Amino acid sequence: MADVAGSNAGRDGTRPGARGEDVPPAERTSLSARARDAVRQRIVDRRYPQGARLVEREVAEELRMSRVPVREALRALVGEGLLELLPHSGVRVRRLERTDVEHLYEVWEPLAVQASRLAARRVARAAPGELPGTAALRASLDRAEQAARADEGAREVAAHTAFHEEIVALSGNPMLARTMEQLSGQLQLLFGMREEPEHMRAQHAVMFRYIAAGDEESAAASTLLHVRDSRTVALRSLFDDA
């Protein structure tokens, strides 16, 4: 089994000509980011199910990469809370327990509300046509509706995630964006595990309307309602509990 914490540089299992140590730092960072995104997506769509042990060598072979960027990617995903270190070596996909979901919503709720408030405030203060972010929000809503009609769950989850990320981007607050980035993977996983009732898709449309109108208090209130409904649905879907 591979040890994510490190391995002997001369025996890291990389393919000939693909040794991670010989790759320039900037390129290795790019490879690590690609590996992180690929593994995160496999966790979110449950190709790597909860509790599954990930072996560095096998993941590297699957992604057709050397083990060095994969090792860095797995470490990063431990930091995101999607993977957890095993007692001796390696990692496994973290299981979301009820308390994990509750803690996630406790943190996400005030951040999501503030993001909507700030986004609406920026829209209200901007000159007409100055903020293209509202168009991106509208586009993510349209993609979610198309995916729902086609019963394409993974694409719908991606669109809903993008909607919330676009609100954060529109808020214009880089500290908020960095904080939310730490929650992004766990939120994607959670969105993919729970059902998405039609009334919650409609709530996104209401949030968009208030943000696009520059009504920050209504945007914040509608977001609060949405996040609390999302929590109720998640607990009921995952743990048969409201």
N, C-alpha and C positions, 0 to 999 in steps of 0.2 A: 504494500500500500504506500502511496505517496504521502510525504510529510509536507503539508502546506507551509509549515514554518520555515522550511529550507531544505536543501539537499546538497550533496557534494557536487561542486561545479563541474568536475570532470566526468560525472556519471549521472547527469540529469535527464537522460533519456531523450534528448532532443534529436531531431532528424539531422542527418548530415547537411551542412550548409545552412541550418536554421537555428544555430545555437543562440540562445537569448543573450548570452554575455557578449557576443560579437555585434549585436545590433546597437546602433547609436541610441542614446537616451531618449531623444524626441520620438524616434520611430518606435522604441519599445513602449513608451507611454501611450502612443496611439494604438499599438497592438493590445496593450493591457486594457484600454478603454473598450476596444472592440470585443475582447474576451469577456469583460465585465457585463457589457450589454447583452451578449449572446447568452451567458449563463443566467443573468437576471430574467431574460425572456423565457428561458426554459423552466425556470422556477415559477414564474407567473402563470404560464400556460400549463403547468403541472406535468410537463415531460419529465422534470425532476420532482417527484412527489415529496410531500412533507415527510421528514424522517429519513429520506434516502441519503446514503453515504456517497460523497463525490470523491473519486480518486483522481488526483491531479493528472497522472499519466493518461488515464482514459479520457478525461475531459479534453486534454491537449490533442489527443488523437482525433476525437470527434470534431474539434474545431479546426483541425489541420494547422495547429500552431505549435511552437516550442513550449516547454513547460514554464519558462520564466514569466512571460506575460500572463499565463493562466494562473500561476501561483500568486502574482500580484492582484489579479482580478478576484480570486477567491478570498484573499485577505480583505480587499475592499468590501466585498459583499458580507463578510463577517461584521465589518464596521457598520454596514447598513441594516444589520439585523435580519438578513435573509438566510444567512448560514450561521452555524455555530461550531466552534472548535470541539473536537472529540478529546477525551481525556489524554490519549497517548499521541495520536497523530491523525491528520486528515480533518475533514469537515463533513457536516451533514446539513441537509435542508432543515431549517428550523420549523418546528411545529408551532402553529399559532394556538395558544390556549386562550380560554375566555378572558383571563386577566390581561393577556397581551393585547387583545382587541380593545378592552376597556381602556387600557393605558394609551393605546394609539389614538383613540377618539378623544380622550382627555387633552392630548397635546394638539391634535389636528383641529379640533373645534375652534379655539380662539384664533389660531393662525389663519384658517380658512375664512372666518368672519372678517378679520382685519384685512386680508387680501382683497376681499370683495369691496370693503369700505374704501380702501385706498385706490383700487382700480376705478371705482365710480367717481371718486374725488378728482383723479387725474383727467377723466373724461370731461367732467364738469368744467375744469379749468383750461382745457385745451381748445385751441382754435378749431373750427370745423375742418374735418378731414386731416387733422394733424396726427391723430393716433390710429394707426392701422390695426392695433390689437383687437379692436372690436370685430373686425372682419374675420380674424383668426378664430375668435370665440364662436361666431356664427357658423363658420366652416366646420368646427368640431362638433357643434350640435347637429348639423346636417349629416355628418358622417355617422354619428351615433344613431340617428333615426334610420338611415339607410341600412346600417348593420342590423338594427333591431328588426326591421321588416324582413331582412334576408335570413334572420336567425343565425347570425354570425357572431357568436359570443365573444371571441377573442378580439375581433375588430371593434365591437361595441365597447369593450373594456378599454381598449386603447384610445378610443375617441373620448370616453368619459374622463379618462386620466388626462388627456390632452386639454380638455376643457378647464379642469382645475389648474393645470400648469399654466395655461394661457392667462388665467385670472391673476396668478402670482406674477407673471411677467408684466402684465399691464399695470400692476400695482407700482412698479418702478422702484421697489425697495430691495436692493441687493442682499441685505442681511436676511430679510424674510425669504428671499429666493434660496439662499444657501441653507437656511434652516429647513425649509420644505423639501429640499433635495434629499436630505437625510431620511425623510419619511416616504419618499416617492416609491421605492421598491416595495415596502410593506403595504402601502396603500394599493398599489397595482395588484399585489397578491390578494389582498382582501377583496378588492372589487371583483376579481376573477372567481373568487370562491362563493360569493353570495349572489343571490338573485337580484335583478334590477327591475322592480315593479314600474309599471308605466307612469304612476304618479310621480316617481322620483325623476324620470326623464322630463316630465312636465315642469318639475321644480327647476331644473337647469334652465329651461326657457324663461322662467320668471326671473331667475337670477340675472340672466343675460339682459332682459328687458330693463331692469333697474340699473344695471351697470352702464348699459349703452345710453340711458337717459341721464346719467350723472347723479342719480339719487342714492347717495351713499348710505343713508340710514335704512332705506328699504332694501338695498342690496345686502347690507349686513344682516337684517332681520330674516330675509328669505334664505340666506346662506345658513344661518343658525338653524332654521327649521329643517333645511335639507340635510345638514350633517347629523342632527339628532334623529331624523327619520332613518338615515343611513345606518346609524348605530343600532337602532331597534331592529332593522331588517337583518343586519349582519348577525346579531346575537340570536335572532330567531332562526335564521338559515343555518348557522354553523353549530349552534348549541341547543336548539329547540327551547330558547329562553328569550323572554322579552325584558 
